[in-house]
Amino acid sequence: MFPMIVTFIVFFFLLFFGLPVAFVLGVASLTYFFSSGQLEMLYILPSRLFEGMDSFVLMAIPLFIFAGEIMNRGEIIDRLVALSNALVGRMRGGLAYANVLGSMFFGGITGSALSDVAALGSMLVPAMEESGYDKEFSTAVTAASAIQGPIIPPSIPAVLVSAATGTSVGALFLGGAIPGVIIGLTCCIIVFFLSNKRKYPRNETKITLKAFLATAKRAFFPLMTPLIILGGILGGLFTPTEASAVAVLYALLLTGVAYRSISKGEFMACLKSTVLSTSKIYLIIGFASVFSWILAMESIPDMMANLLLAQSGNIILALFIINIFVLFWGMWLDTAPAIVILMPILSPVAEQLGINGIHFGVIMVVNLMIGQLTPPFGMTLFTAQAISKTSLKGLLKELFPFLIADFFVLGIVTYIPAVSLYLPGLFGLLD
């Protein structure tokens, strides 16, 4: 057990001092081999590294990222924001509602919280501030609603959960749909109360039926993206990995042929950004695979399962302990390494407790998305802060009611399995 204790100390020490997560995992793994004296096992490390990345399901990640980049740079977000504003802009706090609804629409296209924050934040935060909204509130709405993106299908974290556990990607996509929408609805409830309390403005310009239909027409084809992806998967037309390629093709047809809204230079920038993002994720996955293998060798999953089963006489308490554990890790790790490290540990525990794999996968994704809004790691939180150039203290104060609502949603998802299992069951995808 001593080598494992040393390994964890090194892991948290390097993580605390800001070393990139992939290297934290790699150095921690090497520490285990040296501290345990098992130097002869170092030859396995490259094999485990590449085995972790060698998955057909994981091929969907760069393709979904690429499709999202194309949609983002191809002015698709303008069409979605215009539709959102047409739907809810006349309500008090209309731009805040449009922000939440835009995140819901855009999340269904990219599956990335950071893309959502970057696209919507740079556009809507200045617009909201100019219209009379507090900058901190505008930023908080942008960050809080952005975590819908990786929960609503298509979802990159769901792909990672599938790769780590073998659970159906299509089932996980459907499982996250209702929880993602609920998070958006809770954001709208908070916006309603704060907008009326602070007398935020509304859009007084009347929108004619003709103008609304024209706006809806401009946004129609982008909104078809998640339906095409899910429809193709559920209809058996293509696998989730093939669906990501279809998403790229569809994005290229929209932005390059139909709208002609993306230039050659922007296309190359999309490729570059995709390669950089994918390289980071795959390095993390590879080193996390080695780290998970070490944990399995030390029987950490079995120890945790026995501890939970011994200390908790019922599933309610066990799920509560798991949620606290994952929320803690989500404060320190990005989504990808957290999933690759934690799912091999916690998935067998959930199975022994009789928790459905789809249900547990959705719990994990919602948990880790909340972690995106909490210091000290919170990439979505700090990205939103960087874009709006607001103070962290003020932002956290405005974000607090949204976080409380997210914990409430997490409780619903955790203790009411039907929230995440209804749609997979409807389509015959339950385990």
C-alpha positions as a printed Julia matrix, in Angstrom:
431×3 Matrix{Float64}:
   0.0    0.0     0.0
   2.99   2.32    0.58
   3.7    2.76   -3.18
   0.06   3.77   -3.73
   0.21   6.36   -0.94
   3.37   7.87   -2.44
   1.74   7.85   -5.87
  -1.32   9.76   -4.62
   0.87  12.3    -2.81
   2.83  12.96   -6.01
  -0.41  13.1    -8.01
  -2.07  15.77   -5.86
   1.19  17.7    -5.35
   1.78  18.09   -9.11
  -1.9   18.78   -9.77
  -1.95  21.51   -7.12
   1.06  23.23   -8.69
  -0.54  23.34  -12.12
   1.33  20.72  -14.14
  -0.73  19.63  -17.19
  -3.02  16.76  -16.21
  -1.55  14.31  -18.75
   1.91  14.75  -17.27
   0.57  14.57  -13.72
  -0.88  11.16  -14.56
   2.31  10.05  -16.32
   4.67  11.12  -13.53
   2.39   9.63  -10.87
   2.37   6.32  -12.76
   6.17   6.3   -13.02
   6.35   7.09   -9.3
   4.36   3.94   -8.57
   6.72   1.72  -10.58
   9.82   3.18   -8.95
   8.44   3.23   -5.39
   7.17  -0.34   -5.67
  10.45  -1.58   -7.14
   8.64  -3.07  -10.15
  10.96  -1.54  -12.74
  10.61  -4.61  -14.94
   6.99  -3.58  -15.54
   7.96  -0.28  -17.17
   7.91  -1.99  -20.55
   4.14  -2.37  -20.18
   3.63   1.39  -19.88
   3.82   2.22  -23.64
   1.51  -0.7   -24.41
  -1.1    0.44  -21.86
  -0.72   4.03  -23.06
  -1.65   3.17  -26.65
  -4.25   0.58  -25.69
  -6.08   3.3   -23.77
  -6.3    5.43  -26.9
  -6.99   2.53  -29.3
 -10.78   2.56  -29.29
 -13.18   2.84  -32.2
 -15.66   4.75  -30.02
 -13.03   7.38  -29.16
 -12.67   8.24  -32.85
 -15.93  10.14  -32.46
 -14.28  12.74  -30.2
 -12.09  14.56  -32.8
 -14.91  14.44  -35.32
 -17.48  15.94  -32.94
 -14.93  18.6   -31.95
 -14.28  19.35  -35.63
 -18.02  19.62  -36.4
 -18.44  21.99  -33.46
 -15.51  24.16  -34.58
 -16.96  24.44  -38.09
 -20.4   25.36  -36.75
 -18.87  27.89  -34.38
 -16.76  29.66  -37.0
 -19.43  29.35  -39.67
 -21.73  31.92  -38.02
 -24.26  29.26  -37.02
 -24.37  30.73  -33.51
 -25.78  34.0   -34.91
 -28.79  32.15  -36.32
 -29.4   30.3   -33.06
 -29.13  33.44  -30.93
 -31.51  35.28  -33.26
 -34.07  32.48  -32.93
 -33.64  32.38  -29.14
 -34.13  36.14  -28.94
 -37.23  35.92  -31.14
 -38.72  33.26  -28.84
 -38.03  34.8   -25.42
 -36.57  38.28  -26.0
 -39.77  40.15  -25.13
 -39.85  38.74  -21.59
 -38.23  40.73  -18.78
 -34.59  39.61  -18.78
 -35.11  38.45  -22.34
 -31.42  38.42  -23.28
 -30.66  36.2   -20.27
 -33.35  33.74  -21.38
 -31.96  33.91  -24.92
 -28.53  33.09  -23.47
 -29.89  29.95  -21.77
 -31.92  28.88  -24.81
 -28.99  29.57  -27.12
 -26.81  27.32  -24.95
 -29.42  24.58  -25.21
 -29.52  24.85  -29.0
 -25.76  25.22  -29.43
 -25.02  22.44  -26.93
 -27.08  20.11  -29.07
 -24.7   20.84  -31.94
 -21.22  20.91  -30.36
 -21.47  18.91  -27.12
 -18.82  21.18  -25.59
 -19.23  23.62  -22.7
 -16.09  25.57  -23.59
 -17.22  26.1   -27.2
 -20.56  27.3   -25.86
 -18.93  29.8   -23.47
 -16.49  31.05  -26.09
 -19.17  31.53  -28.75
 -22.06  32.85  -26.66
 -19.96  34.67  -24.09
 -18.08  36.8   -26.59
 -21.38  37.75  -28.24
 -24.02  37.96  -25.51
 -22.12  39.16  -22.43
 -21.21  42.53  -24.06
 -24.74  42.8   -25.51
 -26.32  42.12  -22.11
 -24.01  44.59  -20.36
 -24.83  47.27  -22.94
 -28.54  46.63  -22.39
 -28.31  47.21  -18.64
 -27.49  43.81  -17.16
 -24.75  43.41  -14.56
 -21.57  42.01  -16.1
 -21.18  39.41  -13.34
 -24.77  38.21  -13.8
 -24.38  38.04  -17.59
 -21.21  35.98  -17.2
 -22.8   33.7   -14.59
 -25.77  32.96  -16.86
 -23.39  32.15  -19.72
 -21.26  29.8   -17.63
 -24.16  28.12  -15.8
 -26.15  27.41  -18.95
 -23.07  26.2   -20.86
 -22.84  22.97  -18.87
 -26.0   21.81  -20.67
 -23.86  21.29  -23.77
 -21.95  18.15  -22.67
 -25.12  16.65  -21.15
 -27.54  17.2   -24.04
 -26.68  14.93  -27.01
 -24.32  14.74  -28.77
 -22.08  14.56  -25.7
 -18.31  14.1   -25.73
 -18.27  13.02  -22.03
 -20.88  10.38  -22.88
 -18.53   9.01  -25.54
 -15.77   8.79  -22.92
 -18.09   7.01  -20.47
 -19.02   4.56  -23.2
 -15.36   3.89  -24.02
 -14.56   3.33  -20.33
 -17.51   1.05  -19.53
 -18.84  -0.38  -22.78
 -22.26   1.21  -22.24
 -24.16   2.12  -25.41
 -23.32   5.62  -26.65
 -26.82   6.05  -28.07
 -28.37   5.12  -24.72
 -26.1    7.58  -22.88
 -26.97  10.3   -25.39
 -30.68   9.79  -24.76
 -30.12   9.43  -21.02
 -28.6   12.91  -20.82
 -31.31  14.68  -22.85
 -33.88  15.22  -20.06
 -31.32  16.12  -17.32
 -29.7   18.63  -19.68
 -33.05  20.28  -20.42
 -33.89  20.36  -16.69
 -30.65  22.25  -16.01
 -31.69  24.78  -18.65
 -35.14  25.13  -17.08
 -33.68  25.72  -13.61
 -31.46  28.43  -15.1
 -34.59  30.04  -16.54
 -36.33  29.93  -13.14
 -33.39  31.74  -11.52
 -33.3   34.26  -14.38
 -37.05  34.87  -13.88
 -36.72  35.74  -10.18
 -33.55  37.82  -10.51
 -34.76  39.66  -13.62
 -38.0   40.7   -11.93
 -36.24  41.61   -8.69
 -33.6   43.74  -10.42
 -35.92  45.04  -13.15
 -33.72  43.91  -16.02
 -34.88  45.17  -19.44
 -37.0   43.44  -22.01
 -36.99  43.79  -25.78
 -39.88  46.13  -26.57
 -39.6   45.64  -30.34
 -42.54  43.66  -31.65
 -41.69  40.73  -33.9
 -44.17  40.02  -36.66
 -45.11  36.49  -37.58
 -43.36  36.92  -40.92
 -40.13  38.06  -39.25
 -40.3   35.19  -36.74
 -40.79  32.61  -39.47
 -37.87  34.07  -41.4
 -35.67  33.81  -38.28
 -36.85  30.24  -37.62
 -36.13  29.33  -41.24
 -32.54  30.58  -40.94
 -32.01  28.43  -37.84
 -33.9   25.34  -39.05
 -31.08  23.39  -40.64
 -28.55  23.97  -37.81
 -31.19  22.75  -35.35
 -31.52  19.55  -37.36
 -27.96  18.53  -36.44
 -28.75  16.65  -33.18
 -31.85  15.1   -34.74
 -29.82  13.76  -37.66
 -27.16  12.37  -35.31
 -29.59  10.75  -32.87
 -32.01   9.65  -35.58
 -29.24   7.94  -37.51
 -27.9    6.16  -34.43
 -31.29   5.03  -33.14
 -32.49   4.12  -36.62
 -29.47   1.88  -37.16
 -28.23   3.89  -40.13
 -24.79   4.45  -38.62
 -22.76   3.88  -35.46
 -22.02   6.75  -33.04
 -18.53   7.07  -34.54
 -19.97   7.2   -38.05
 -22.53   9.72  -36.75
 -19.67  12.07  -35.81
 -18.39  11.87  -39.4
 -21.9   12.61  -40.66
 -21.97  15.64  -38.32
 -18.75  16.94  -39.91
 -20.13  16.42  -43.42
 -23.39  18.16  -42.49
 -21.51  21.08  -40.91
 -19.39  21.45  -44.05
 -22.46  21.36  -46.3
 -24.18  24.05  -44.22
 -21.27  26.45  -43.74
 -19.32  25.77  -46.94
 -22.03  25.15  -49.53
 -25.42  26.38  -48.33
 -24.43  29.5   -46.36
 -20.88  30.06  -47.65
 -20.07  31.43  -44.21
 -16.66  29.85  -43.66
 -13.48  30.75  -45.54
 -10.51  28.56  -46.39
  -8.48  30.26  -43.66
 -11.2   29.63  -41.07
 -11.45  26.0   -42.18
  -7.73  25.55  -41.62
  -8.08  27.22  -38.22
 -10.81  24.67  -37.39
  -8.45  21.84  -38.33
  -5.63  23.27  -36.22
  -7.87  23.79  -33.19
  -9.28  20.27  -33.53
  -5.83  18.7   -33.72
  -4.65  20.6   -30.62
  -7.77  19.77  -28.6
  -7.77  16.12  -29.67
  -4.05  15.72  -28.9
  -4.59  16.99  -25.36
  -7.59  14.72  -24.79
  -5.9   11.63  -26.21
  -2.74  12.19  -24.15
  -4.9   12.45  -21.05
  -6.84   9.31  -22.01
  -3.62   7.37  -22.63
  -1.94   8.29  -19.34
  -5.23   7.95  -17.44
  -5.5    4.42  -18.82
  -2.08   3.6   -17.31
  -3.07   5.17  -14.0
  -6.38   3.27  -13.94
  -4.52   0.02  -14.63
  -2.29   0.69  -11.62
  -5.35   1.35   -9.45
  -6.86  -1.93  -10.63
  -3.61  -3.8    -9.83
  -3.77  -2.39   -6.29
  -7.45  -3.48   -6.05
  -8.59   0.08   -5.36
 -11.99  -0.51   -7.07
 -12.6   -3.6    -4.92
 -11.56  -1.77   -1.75
 -13.92   1.11   -2.53
 -16.75  -1.27   -3.34
 -16.27  -3.15   -0.07
 -16.04   0.11    1.87
 -19.24   1.47    0.39
 -21.13  -1.79    0.76
 -19.96  -2.14    4.37
 -20.59   1.44    5.49
 -23.86   2.05    3.72
 -26.8   -0.12    4.51
 -28.79   1.29    1.62
 -28.31   2.52   -1.91
 -29.39   6.1    -1.05
 -26.42   6.65    1.26
 -24.06   4.86   -1.16
 -25.07   7.18   -4.01
 -24.67  10.2    -1.74
 -21.11   9.15   -0.86
 -20.3    8.52   -4.54
 -21.63  11.97   -5.48
 -19.5   13.69   -2.83
 -16.47  11.71   -4.01
 -16.99  12.6    -7.68
 -17.78  16.25   -6.92
 -14.49  16.49   -5.04
 -12.54  15.02   -7.96
 -14.43  17.27  -10.37
 -13.06  20.29   -8.52
  -9.5   19.21   -9.38
  -9.71  17.4   -12.7
 -11.1   18.17  -16.13
 -13.92  15.98  -17.41
 -11.88  13.65  -19.65
  -9.27  12.48  -17.1
 -11.9   12.3   -14.35
 -14.03   9.94  -16.44
 -11.13   7.76  -17.58
  -9.78   7.48  -14.02
 -13.0    7.22  -12.03
 -15.28   5.11  -14.23
 -13.13   1.93  -14.0
 -13.17   2.4   -10.2
 -16.79   3.36   -9.65
 -18.56   1.45  -12.42
 -18.01  -1.97  -10.74
 -19.2   -0.44   -7.44
 -22.38   0.82   -9.12
 -22.91  -2.59  -10.69
 -22.63  -4.31   -7.29
 -25.13  -1.83   -5.88
 -27.54  -2.7    -8.68
 -27.4    0.72  -10.38
 -28.14   0.72  -14.1
 -25.06   1.54  -16.2
 -26.84   4.23  -18.23
 -28.2    5.86  -15.1
 -24.78   5.85  -13.46
 -23.1    7.24  -16.57
 -25.5   10.19  -16.61
 -24.92  10.78  -12.87
 -21.17  10.94  -13.56
 -21.54  13.39  -16.45
 -23.85  15.74  -14.5
 -21.49  15.57  -11.51
 -18.43  16.46  -13.56
 -20.22  19.25  -15.4
 -20.94  20.89  -12.05
 -17.2   20.57  -11.39
 -16.67  22.75  -14.47
 -18.19  25.64  -12.51
 -16.25  25.22   -9.26
 -12.74  26.36   -8.3
  -9.88  25.6    -8.29
 -10.05  23.91  -11.74
 -13.47  24.85  -13.21
 -12.51  25.39  -16.87
 -15.95  26.7   -17.84
 -15.93  29.13  -14.91
 -12.48  30.53  -15.7
 -13.09  30.64  -19.46
 -16.23  32.71  -18.9
 -14.33  34.98  -16.5
 -11.51  35.46  -19.01
 -13.91  36.34  -21.82
 -15.9   38.86  -19.78
 -12.91  40.16  -17.76
 -14.96  40.21  -14.57
 -13.85  39.59  -10.98
 -13.9   36.0    -9.75
 -15.46  37.0    -6.42
 -18.36  38.82   -8.08
 -18.84  36.03  -10.6
 -18.97  33.34   -7.9
 -21.53  35.39   -5.95
 -23.81  35.55   -9.0
 -23.14  31.91   -9.84
 -24.11  30.66   -6.37
 -27.91  30.28   -6.99
 -27.2   28.46  -10.26
 -24.89  26.03   -8.44
 -27.57  25.38   -5.8
 -30.01  24.6    -8.62
 -27.44  22.28  -10.24
 -27.06  20.33   -6.99
 -30.84  20.05   -6.85
 -30.88  18.66  -10.41
 -28.08  16.25   -9.51
 -30.23  14.98   -6.64
 -33.17  14.45   -9.0
 -31.01  12.62  -11.54
 -29.41  10.5    -8.8
 -32.51   9.41   -6.93
 -35.11   9.33   -9.7
 -33.64   6.9   -12.29
 -36.56   7.44  -14.65
 -35.24  10.93  -15.45
 -32.25   9.41  -17.26
 -33.75   6.03  -18.18
 -37.12   7.03  -19.65
 -35.9    7.88  -23.16
 -33.45   4.94  -23.45
 -36.29   2.66  -22.31
 -38.65   4.23  -24.82
 -36.24   3.31  -27.61
 -35.49  -0.16  -26.21
 -31.9    0.64  -25.18
 -31.97  -0.28  -21.48
 -29.34  -2.76  -20.35
